[in-house]
Amino acid sequence: MNIDWAALGSVFGVSLVATVALVGLFTLGIVALSKGAEGATATASGTTGTGAAVLARTGAYVCFALCVAAVSYGIYIIVA
């Protein structure tokens, strides 16, 4: 049995980077969504901040869409 250690290391490295990037992107989306909710609550109580709340919510949706795209691409790579 011959193991190609360079290929194994390469797969490990790419998997590690992809996992950290995807988890970081999802976390960024959750943080942005919570900031959007805080801005919406502050706006409902009479203070300003609707622009920031909308921007945070939009950023969160973009992060989640990128996560879905990355997972979908990974499934496509596995199936193809």
ZADO-124805 format. One record per atom (N, C-alpha, C, O): x, y, z; atom name; residue in one letter. Coordinates in nm, 4 decimals. Atoms other than C-alpha are relative to their C-alpha. Example, Ala and Ser with C-alpha at 12.3 -4.5 7.8 and 13.67 -1.06 7.14 Angstrom:
site x->0.0890 y->-0.1190 z->0.0000 name->N resn->A
site x->1.2300 y->-0.4500 z->0.7800 name->CA resn->A
site x->0.0900 y->0.1200 z->0.0000 name->C resn->A
site x->0.1936 y->0.1181 z->0.0665 name->O resn->A
site x->-0.0820 y->-0.1190 z->-0.0060 name->N resn->S
site x->1.3670 y->-0.1060 z->0.7140 name->CA resn->S
site x->-0.0770 y->0.1090 z->0.0730 name->C resn->S
site x->-0.0261 y->0.2198 z->0.0899 name->O resn->S
//
This chain:
site x->0.0847 y->-0.1175 z->0.0000 name->N resn->M
site x->0.0000 y->0.0000 z->0.0000 name->CA resn->M
site x->0.0893 y->0.1238 z->0.0000 name->C resn->M
site x->0.1807 y->0.1362 z->0.0815 name->O resn->M
site x->-0.0786 y->-0.1213 z->0.0128 name->N resn->N
site x->0.1399 y->0.3357 z->-0.1050 name->CA resn->N
site x->-0.0919 y->0.1197 z->0.0211 name->C resn->N
site x->-0.1905 y->0.1354 z->-0.0509 name->O resn->N
site x->0.0816 y->-0.1172 z->-0.0304 name->N resn->I
site x->-0.0022 y->0.6571 z->0.0444 name->CA resn->I
site x->0.0709 y->0.1230 z->-0.0542 name->C resn->I
site x->0.1889 y->0.1450 z->-0.0266 name->O resn->I
site x->-0.0535 y->-0.1266 z->0.0515 name->N resn->D
site x->0.0507 y->0.9857 z->-0.1377 name->CA resn->D
site x->-0.0216 y->0.1062 z->0.1079 name->C resn->D
site x->-0.1280 y->0.1676 z->0.1155 name->O resn->D
site x->0.0127 y->-0.0890 z->-0.1147 name->N resn->W
site x->0.1183 y->1.2018 z->0.1677 name->CA resn->W
site x->-0.0190 y->0.1457 z->-0.0418 name->C resn->W
site x->-0.0853 y->0.2219 z->0.0285 name->O resn->W
site x->0.0166 y->-0.1373 z->0.0471 name->N resn->A
site x->0.1396 y->1.5236 z->-0.0340 name->CA resn->A
site x->-0.1465 y->0.0266 z->-0.0379 name->C resn->A
site x->-0.2014 y->0.1320 z->-0.0056 name->O resn->A
site x->0.1406 y->-0.0155 z->0.0372 name->N resn->A
site x->-0.2093 y->1.4704 z->-0.1770 name->CA resn->A
site x->-0.0894 y->-0.0009 z->0.1242 name->C resn->A
site x->-0.1857 y->0.0752 z->0.1325 name->O resn->A
site x->0.0779 y->0.0057 z->-0.1240 name->N resn->L
site x->-0.3443 y->1.3784 z->0.1661 name->CA resn->L
site x->0.0112 y->0.1310 z->0.0766 name->C resn->L
site x->-0.0880 y->0.1817 z->0.1288 name->O resn->L
site x->-0.0193 y->-0.1292 z->-0.0668 name->N resn->G
site x->-0.1935 y->1.6928 z->0.3160 name->CA resn->G
site x->-0.0715 y->0.1127 z->-0.0711 name->C resn->G
site x->-0.1265 y->0.2024 z->-0.0072 name->O resn->G
site x->0.0692 y->-0.1018 z->0.0777 name->N resn->S
site x->-0.3337 y->1.9029 z->0.0343 name->CA resn->S
site x->-0.1505 y->-0.0046 z->0.0243 name->C resn->S
site x->-0.2139 y->0.0994 z->0.0420 name->O resn->S
site x->0.1435 y->0.0152 z->-0.0260 name->N resn->V
site x->-0.6839 y->1.7646 z->0.0855 name->CA resn->V
site x->-0.0334 y->0.0470 z->0.1407 name->C resn->V
site x->-0.1349 y->0.1134 z->0.1618 name->O resn->V
site x->0.0223 y->-0.0440 z->-0.1374 name->N resn->F
site x->-0.6550 y->1.8216 z->0.4597 name->CA resn->F
site x->0.0040 y->0.1519 z->0.0104 name->C resn->F
site x->-0.0813 y->0.2123 z->0.0755 name->O resn->F
site x->-0.0128 y->-0.1456 z->-0.0057 name->N resn->G
site x->-0.5393 y->2.1810 z->0.4117 name->CA resn->G
site x->-0.1173 y->0.0716 z->-0.0632 name->C resn->G
site x->-0.1698 y->0.1676 z->-0.0068 name->O resn->G
site x->0.1133 y->-0.0638 z->0.0681 name->N resn->V
site x->-0.8111 y->2.2705 z->0.1640 name->CA resn->V
site x->-0.1275 y->-0.0198 z->0.0807 name->C resn->V
site x->-0.2092 y->0.0717 z->0.0910 name->O resn->V
site x->0.1195 y->0.0261 z->-0.0817 name->N resn->S
site x->-1.0756 y->2.1071 z->0.3831 name->CA resn->S
site x->-0.0018 y->0.0886 z->0.1238 name->C resn->S
site x->-0.1066 y->0.1404 z->0.1623 name->O resn->S
site x->-0.0083 y->-0.0837 z->-0.1196 name->N resn->L
site x->-0.9537 y->2.2964 z->0.6880 name->CA resn->L
site x->-0.0318 y->0.1453 z->-0.0321 name->C resn->L
site x->-0.1087 y->0.2094 z->0.0395 name->O resn->L
site x->0.0246 y->-0.1390 z->0.0387 name->N resn->V
site x->-0.9519 y->2.6325 z->0.5107 name->CA resn->V
site x->-0.1467 y->0.0207 z->-0.0392 name->C resn->V
site x->-0.2079 y->0.1201 z->-0.0003 name->O resn->V
site x->0.1404 y->-0.0126 z->0.0417 name->N resn->A
site x->-1.2946 y->2.5730 z->0.3536 name->CA resn->A
site x->-0.0941 y->-0.0057 z->0.1202 name->C resn->A
site x->-0.1919 y->0.0688 z->0.1266 name->O resn->A
site x->0.0851 y->0.0117 z->-0.1188 name->N resn->T
site x->-1.4445 y->2.4684 z->0.6861 name->CA resn->T
site x->0.0053 y->0.1256 z->0.0843 name->C resn->T
site x->-0.0985 y->0.1763 z->0.1268 name->O resn->T
site x->-0.0135 y->-0.1219 z->-0.0803 name->N resn->V
site x->-1.3061 y->2.7668 z->0.8755 name->CA resn->V
site x->-0.0664 y->0.1181 z->-0.0701 name->C resn->V
site x->-0.1317 y->0.1997 z->-0.0051 name->O resn->V
site x->0.0615 y->-0.1096 z->0.0745 name->N resn->A
site x->-1.4179 y->3.0044 z->0.5988 name->CA resn->A
site x->-0.1526 y->-0.0086 z->0.0037 name->C resn->A
site x->-0.2199 y->0.0929 z->0.0217 name->O resn->A
site x->0.1450 y->0.0160 z->0.0006 name->N resn->L
site x->-1.7695 y->2.8608 z->0.5852 name->CA resn->L
site x->-0.0601 y->0.0273 z->0.1376 name->C resn->L
site x->-0.1635 y->0.0934 z->0.1482 name->O resn->L
site x->0.0494 y->-0.0263 z->-0.1362 name->N resn->V
site x->-1.8156 y->2.8646 z->0.9630 name->CA resn->V
site x->0.0127 y->0.1483 z->0.0332 name->C resn->V
site x->-0.0765 y->0.2054 z->0.0960 name->O resn->V
site x->-0.0169 y->-0.1432 z->-0.0234 name->N resn->G
site x->-1.6764 y->3.2188 z->0.9783 name->CA resn->G
site x->-0.1041 y->0.0824 z->-0.0731 name->C resn->G
site x->-0.1566 y->0.1791 z->-0.0178 name->O resn->G
site x->0.1012 y->-0.0706 z->0.0780 name->N resn->L
site x->-1.9121 y->3.3354 z->0.7048 name->CA resn->L
site x->-0.1384 y->-0.0149 z->0.0623 name->C resn->L
site x->-0.2150 y->0.0812 z->0.0681 name->O resn->L
site x->0.1293 y->0.0219 z->-0.0648 name->N resn->F
site x->-2.2113 y->3.1784 z->0.8782 name->CA resn->F
site x->-0.0090 y->0.0793 z->0.1308 name->C resn->F
site x->-0.1130 y->0.1371 z->0.1622 name->O resn->F
site x->-0.0029 y->-0.0763 z->-0.1247 name->N resn->T
site x->-2.1073 y->3.3358 z->1.2093 name->CA resn->T
site x->-0.0167 y->0.1488 z->-0.0267 name->C resn->T
site x->-0.0874 y->0.2179 z->0.0467 name->O resn->T
site x->0.0149 y->-0.1402 z->0.0378 name->N resn->L
site x->-2.0743 y->3.6738 z->1.0406 name->CA resn->L
site x->-0.1455 y->0.0312 z->-0.0357 name->C resn->L
site x->-0.1962 y->0.1383 z->-0.0024 name->O resn->L
site x->0.1412 y->-0.0186 z->0.0326 name->N resn->G
site x->-2.4270 y->3.6311 z->0.9054 name->CA resn->G
site x->-0.0873 y->0.0050 z->0.1236 name->C resn->G
site x->-0.1798 y->0.0858 z->0.1312 name->O resn->G
site x->0.0788 y->0.0004 z->-0.1243 name->N resn->I
site x->-2.5646 y->3.5503 z->1.2500 name->CA resn->I
site x->0.0211 y->0.1297 z->0.0775 name->C resn->I
site x->-0.0737 y->0.1869 z->0.1312 name->O resn->I
site x->-0.0281 y->-0.1256 z->-0.0703 name->N resn->V
site x->-2.3907 y->3.8515 z->1.4032 name->CA resn->V
site x->-0.0699 y->0.1162 z->-0.0703 name->C resn->V
site x->-0.1290 y->0.2018 z->-0.0045 name->O resn->V
site x->0.0666 y->-0.1076 z->0.0745 name->N resn->A
site x->-2.5210 y->4.0788 z->1.1267 name->CA resn->A
site x->-0.1509 y->-0.0056 z->0.0186 name->C resn->A
site x->-0.2162 y->0.0982 z->0.0290 name->O resn->A
site x->0.1439 y->0.0133 z->-0.0202 name->N resn->L
site x->-2.8713 y->3.9398 z->1.1696 name->CA resn->L
site x->-0.0409 y->0.0487 z->0.1386 name->C resn->L
site x->-0.1463 y->0.1104 z->0.1540 name->O resn->L
site x->0.0314 y->-0.0480 z->-0.1353 name->N resn->S
site x->-2.8619 y->4.0094 z->1.5434 name->CA resn->S
site x->0.0135 y->0.1516 z->0.0080 name->C resn->S
site x->-0.0629 y->0.2165 z->0.0794 name->O resn->S
site x->-0.0126 y->-0.1462 z->0.0033 name->N resn->K
site x->-2.7395 y->4.3649 z->1.4757 name->CA resn->K
site x->-0.1206 y->0.0619 z->-0.0706 name->C resn->K
site x->-0.1683 y->0.1681 z->-0.0306 name->O resn->K
site x->0.1195 y->-0.0490 z->0.0687 name->N resn->G
site x->-3.0283 y->4.4100 z->1.2324 name->CA resn->G
site x->-0.1215 y->-0.0052 z->0.0891 name->C resn->G
site x->-0.2068 y->0.0834 z->0.0833 name->O resn->G
site x->0.1129 y->0.0114 z->-0.0921 name->N resn->A
site x->-3.2720 y->4.2902 z->1.4965 name->CA resn->A
site x->0.0089 y->0.1066 z->0.1088 name->C resn->A
site x->-0.0928 y->0.1620 z->0.1504 name->O resn->A
site x->-0.0169 y->-0.1056 z->-0.0998 name->N resn->E
site x->-3.1244 y->4.5310 z->1.7510 name->CA resn->E
site x->-0.0381 y->0.1355 z->-0.0570 name->C resn->E
site x->-0.1009 y->0.2170 z->0.0106 name->O resn->E
site x->0.0353 y->-0.1259 z->0.0653 name->N resn->G
site x->-3.1592 y->4.8162 z->1.5025 name->CA resn->G
site x->-0.1488 y->0.0140 z->-0.0213 name->C resn->G
site x->-0.2037 y->0.1234 z->-0.0081 name->O resn->G
site x->0.1453 y->-0.0030 z->0.0191 name->N resn->A
site x->-3.5195 y->4.7231 z->1.4292 name->CA resn->A
site x->-0.0699 y->0.0254 z->0.1328 name->C resn->A
site x->-0.1711 y->0.0954 z->0.1369 name->O resn->A
site x->0.0587 y->-0.0227 z->-0.1319 name->N resn->T
site x->-3.5954 y->4.7152 z->1.8030 name->CA resn->T
site x->0.0194 y->0.1447 z->0.0418 name->C resn->T
site x->-0.0715 y->0.2067 z->0.0968 name->O resn->T
site x->-0.0249 y->-0.1398 z->-0.0345 name->N resn->A
site x->-3.4316 y->5.0539 z->1.8529 name->CA resn->A
site x->-0.0881 y->0.0926 z->-0.0826 name->C resn->A
site x->-0.1345 y->0.1946 z->-0.0316 name->O resn->A
site x->0.0855 y->-0.0819 z->0.0854 name->N resn->T
site x->-3.6290 y->5.1957 z->1.5600 name->CA resn->T
site x->-0.1440 y->-0.0046 z->0.0492 name->C resn->T
site x->-0.2141 y->0.0966 z->0.0462 name->O resn->T
site x->0.1371 y->0.0125 z->-0.0494 name->N resn->A
site x->-3.9538 y->5.0635 z->1.7032 name->CA resn->A
site x->-0.0199 y->0.0809 z->0.1278 name->C resn->A
site x->-0.1311 y->0.1255 z->0.1564 name->O resn->A
site x->0.0135 y->-0.0750 z->-0.1243 name->N resn->S
site x->-3.8799 y->5.2386 z->2.0325 name->CA resn->S
site x->0.0138 y->0.1505 z->-0.0215 name->C resn->S
site x->0.0014 y->0.2279 z->0.0733 name->O resn->S
site x->0.0013 y->-0.1425 z->0.0283 name->N resn->G
site x->-3.8418 y->5.5736 z->1.8585 name->CA resn->G
site x->0.1347 y->0.0583 z->-0.0366 name->C resn->G
site x->0.1408 y->0.1763 z->-0.0713 name->O resn->G
site x->-0.1300 y->-0.0541 z->0.0375 name->N resn->T
site x->-3.4690 y->5.6108 z->1.7901 name->CA resn->T
site x->0.0252 y->-0.0236 z->-0.1479 name->C resn->T
site x->-0.0485 y->-0.0973 z->-0.2135 name->O resn->T
site x->-0.0317 y->0.0179 z->0.1418 name->N resn->T
site x->-3.3084 y->5.6320 z->1.4487 name->CA resn->T
site x->0.0894 y->-0.1206 z->-0.0185 name->C resn->T
site x->0.1440 y->-0.1735 z->0.0783 name->O resn->T
site x->-0.0874 y->0.1131 z->0.0270 name->N resn->G
site x->-3.1160 y->5.3539 z->1.2774 name->CA resn->G
site x->-0.0562 y->-0.0966 z->-0.1009 name->C resn->G
site x->-0.0077 y->-0.2093 z->-0.1116 name->O resn->G
site x->0.0601 y->0.0931 z->0.0958 name->N resn->T
site x->-3.3332 y->5.2049 z->1.0064 name->CA resn->T
site x->0.0968 y->-0.0368 z->-0.1104 name->C resn->T
site x->0.0980 y->-0.1514 z->-0.1552 name->O resn->T
site x->-0.0959 y->0.0282 z->0.1065 name->N resn->G
site x->-3.0589 y->5.2347 z->0.7442 name->CA resn->G
site x->0.1017 y->-0.1045 z->0.0427 name->C resn->G
site x->0.1341 y->-0.1950 z->-0.0341 name->O resn->G
site x->-0.0973 y->0.0965 z->-0.0505 name->N resn->A
site x->-2.8099 y->5.0457 z->0.9584 name->CA resn->A
site x->-0.0635 y->-0.1370 z->0.0195 name->C resn->A
site x->0.0003 y->-0.2392 z->-0.0056 name->O resn->A
site x->0.0682 y->0.1278 z->-0.0201 name->N resn->A
site x->-3.0657 y->4.7784 z->1.0421 name->CA resn->A
site x->-0.0242 y->-0.0702 z->-0.1330 name->C resn->A
site x->-0.0073 y->-0.1917 z->-0.1434 name->O resn->A
site x->0.0236 y->0.0587 z->0.1322 name->N resn->V
site x->-3.1525 y->4.7247 z->0.6767 name->CA resn->V
site x->0.1313 y->-0.0479 z->-0.0600 name->C resn->V
site x->0.1364 y->-0.1552 z->-0.1201 name->O resn->V
site x->-0.1313 y->0.0387 z->0.0519 name->N resn->L
site x->-2.7842 y->4.7162 z->0.5805 name->CA resn->L
site x->0.0515 y->-0.1254 z->0.0697 name->C resn->L
site x->0.1076 y->-0.2138 z->0.0050 name->O resn->L
site x->-0.0442 y->0.1190 z->-0.0738 name->N resn->A
site x->-2.7071 y->4.4635 z->0.8548 name->CA resn->A
site x->-0.0797 y->-0.1228 z->-0.0418 name->C resn->A
site x->-0.0228 y->-0.2305 z->-0.0597 name->O resn->A
site x->0.0830 y->0.1130 z->0.0418 name->N resn->R
site x->-3.0000 y->4.2430 z->0.7556 name->CA resn->R
site x->0.0354 y->-0.0450 z->-0.1416 name->C resn->R
site x->0.0396 y->-0.1648 z->-0.1695 name->O resn->R
site x->-0.0398 y->0.0338 z->0.1363 name->N resn->T
site x->-2.8996 y->4.2595 z->0.3888 name->CA resn->T
site x->0.1343 y->-0.0720 z->-0.0015 name->C resn->T
site x->0.1521 y->-0.1693 z->-0.0747 name->O resn->T
site x->-0.1302 y->0.0671 z->-0.0119 name->N resn->G
site x->-2.5411 y->4.1676 z->0.4795 name->CA resn->G
site x->-0.0136 y->-0.1411 z->0.0530 name->C resn->G
site x->0.0569 y->-0.2316 z->0.0082 name->O resn->G
site x->0.0235 y->0.1338 z->-0.0544 name->N resn->A
site x->-2.6679 y->3.8729 z->0.6814 name->CA resn->A
site x->-0.0559 y->-0.0927 z->-0.1070 name->C resn->A
site x->-0.0140 y->-0.2079 z->-0.1185 name->O resn->A
site x->0.0574 y->0.0826 z->0.1067 name->N resn->Y
site x->-2.8758 y->3.7484 z->0.3898 name->CA resn->Y
site x->0.1041 y->-0.0342 z->-0.1060 name->C resn->Y
site x->0.1029 y->-0.1443 z->-0.1611 name->O resn->Y
site x->-0.1073 y->0.0273 z->0.0965 name->N resn->V
site x->-2.5754 y->3.7799 z->0.1589 name->CA resn->V
site x->0.0932 y->-0.1085 z->0.0546 name->C resn->V
site x->0.1332 y->-0.1989 z->-0.0189 name->O resn->V
site x->-0.0852 y->0.1030 z->-0.0612 name->N resn->C
site x->-2.3627 y->3.5772 z->0.4030 name->CA resn->C
site x->-0.0669 y->-0.1369 z->-0.0053 name->C resn->C
site x->-0.0019 y->-0.2364 z->-0.0372 name->O resn->C
site x->0.0713 y->0.1277 z->0.0038 name->N resn->F
site x->-2.6281 y->3.3069 z->0.4244 name->CA resn->F
site x->-0.0110 y->-0.0529 z->-0.1426 name->C resn->F
site x->-0.0013 y->-0.1735 z->-0.1650 name->O resn->F
site x->0.0068 y->0.0426 z->0.1401 name->N resn->A
site x->-2.6659 y->3.3006 z->0.0460 name->CA resn->A
site x->0.1349 y->-0.0554 z->-0.0461 name->C resn->A
site x->0.1393 y->-0.1535 z->-0.1204 name->O resn->A
site x->-0.1329 y->0.0509 z->0.0339 name->N resn->L
site x->-2.2893 y->3.2557 z->0.0090 name->CA resn->L
site x->0.0247 y->-0.1364 z->0.0641 name->C resn->L
site x->0.0885 y->-0.2228 z->0.0038 name->O resn->L
site x->-0.0122 y->0.1313 z->-0.0646 name->N resn->C
site x->-2.3023 y->2.9685 z->0.2590 name->CA resn->C
site x->-0.0772 y->-0.1062 z->-0.0785 name->C resn->C
site x->-0.0270 y->-0.2164 z->-0.1007 name->O resn->C
site x->0.0803 y->0.0945 z->0.0783 name->N resn->V
site x->-2.5803 y->2.8010 z->0.0610 name->CA resn->V
site x->0.0685 y->-0.0301 z->-0.1327 name->C resn->V
site x->0.0692 y->-0.1445 z->-0.1782 name->O resn->V
site x->-0.0692 y->0.0205 z->0.1272 name->N resn->A
site x->-2.3846 y->2.8537 z->-0.2612 name->CA resn->A
site x->0.1221 y->-0.0896 z->0.0177 name->C resn->A
site x->0.1477 y->-0.1761 z->-0.0660 name->O resn->A
site x->-0.1188 y->0.0819 z->-0.0242 name->N resn->A
site x->-2.0683 y->2.7017 z->-0.1118 name->CA resn->A
site x->-0.0375 y->-0.1452 z->0.0272 name->C resn->A
site x->0.0278 y->-0.2368 z->-0.0227 name->O resn->A
site x->0.0434 y->0.1373 z->-0.0296 name->N resn->V
site x->-2.2533 y->2.3984 z->0.0235 name->CA resn->V
site x->-0.0551 y->-0.0654 z->-0.1266 name->C resn->V
site x->-0.0279 y->-0.1826 z->-0.1527 name->O resn->V
site x->0.0540 y->0.0547 z->0.1249 name->N resn->S
site x->-2.4387 y->2.3525 z->-0.3057 name->CA resn->S
site x->0.1116 y->-0.0361 z->-0.0972 name->C resn->S
site x->0.1053 y->-0.1392 z->-0.1641 name->O resn->S
site x->-0.1128 y->0.0300 z->0.0878 name->N resn->Y
site x->-2.1124 y->2.3711 z->-0.4983 name->CA resn->Y
site x->0.0751 y->-0.1249 z->0.0477 name->C resn->Y
site x->0.1185 y->-0.2067 z->-0.0334 name->O resn->Y
site x->-0.0645 y->0.1199 z->-0.0540 name->N resn->G
site x->-1.9582 y->2.1126 z->-0.2657 name->CA resn->G
site x->-0.0774 y->-0.1266 z->-0.0324 name->C resn->G
site x->-0.0182 y->-0.2289 z->-0.0667 name->O resn->G
site x->0.0822 y->0.1157 z->0.0349 name->N resn->I
site x->-2.2490 y->1.8768 z->-0.3223 name->CA resn->I
site x->0.0100 y->-0.0285 z->-0.1493 name->C resn->I
site x->0.0146 y->-0.1443 z->-0.1908 name->O resn->I
site x->-0.0149 y->0.0179 z->0.1445 name->N resn->Y
site x->-2.2206 y->1.9361 z->-0.6964 name->CA resn->Y
site x->0.1334 y->-0.0685 z->-0.0319 name->C resn->Y
site x->0.1379 y->-0.1579 z->-0.1164 name->O resn->Y
site x->-0.1320 y->0.0595 z->0.0225 name->N resn->I
site x->-1.8485 y->1.8484 z->-0.6853 name->CA resn->I
site x->-0.0010 y->-0.1486 z->0.0389 name->C resn->I
site x->0.0569 y->-0.2318 z->-0.0309 name->O resn->I
site x->0.0052 y->0.1398 z->-0.0457 name->N resn->I
site x->-1.9201 y->1.5281 z->-0.4902 name->CA resn->I
site x->-0.0794 y->-0.0853 z->-0.0972 name->C resn->I
site x->-0.0384 y->-0.1971 z->-0.1287 name->O resn->I
site x->0.0881 y->0.0786 z->0.0863 name->N resn->V
site x->-2.2017 y->1.4153 z->-0.7223 name->CA resn->V
site x->0.0591 y->-0.0142 z->-0.1401 name->C resn->V
site x->0.0478 y->-0.1204 z->-0.2015 name->O resn->V
site x->-0.0498 y->0.0012 z->0.1389 name->N resn->A
site x->-2.0307 y->1.5048 z->-1.0517 name->CA resn->A
site x->0.1190 y->-0.0893 z->-0.0195 name->C resn->A
site x->0.1708 y->-0.0997 z->-0.1307 name->O resn->A
//
